[in-house]
Amino acid sequence: MMYDLSLPKYDFNLKSIEGITHIFDVIRKKYVKLTPEEWVRQNMVHHLIHHKQFSPSWITVEQGLTYNTMKKRADIICYDRNGKAVLLVECKASSVKINQSVFEQIARYNFELKAPYLLVTNGLKHYCCQMNYEVNSFTFLEDIPSFSTIESSY
């Protein structure tokens, strides 16, 4: 299950519960079943905290949101000091190709949040874009921005 991703390596707390491997989620503060998507999500959470300077207290994981009366869950949402969503992250298992439907999914999730940055990842490839809501466009970025870069951009 624990395969290499194109992210730095992190130490995780793992344990077996009834023969099933679980990983400790530092945001939800509990052990969760280690699935291929969860592996990507936990690696990205650690990357955002340890390399991009996002505060763990300003990150939510699997947060519920509503789109067209449908209940959905956002993989990762990062907030600024004022509680505004600044980065919405959609994680897929590394075996899932990032395609148009994944971009459409994150766009739907962002409909209400209006986060200025969106990130789609399968742990191997990461696509991050900066939104421009005034002209309804977006720009793909070379790298995932740090918290300070995002905070200074508005």
C-alpha positions, 0 to 999 in steps of 0.5 A: 500500500505504501508506494512512492509518490512524487512528494517527500517521504514522511513518517506516518503512524500506522497500526493494524485494526482487525487485520486492516492497516490504518494511518493516523490523520493529524488533522482529524486526530484519529486513525483512518483506514489506509486506502490508496486515496487516503495514502495520497491525501495523508502525504499531501496533508504532510506536504502542505504542513511541512513544505508549504507552511500551512498551519494544521489548525487551518486545514480540514480533511473530508469536510462536508459541503453541498453542491446543488443540494447534493452532499459532497466531501472535499478531500482537503481545504486550507484556510487563511487567518480569516477563515476563508478557503484559499486552497481546495485539494482533490486527491485521487489514488495514484492509479487514477488518471487525472482527466477532465472529469476530475477537474470538473469535480473540483470545480463543482466543489469550489462553486460555493467556496470560491477558493483562489487556488485549486489542486488536483493530485494523484500523488504522482502528478499535481495540477495546481491553478490560480483562479481569476473570478473577475474574468472567469479564468484560471492559470496553471502554476509550476508548483503548489504555492506556499501559504505565504505566497497565497496570503500575499496574492490578495 
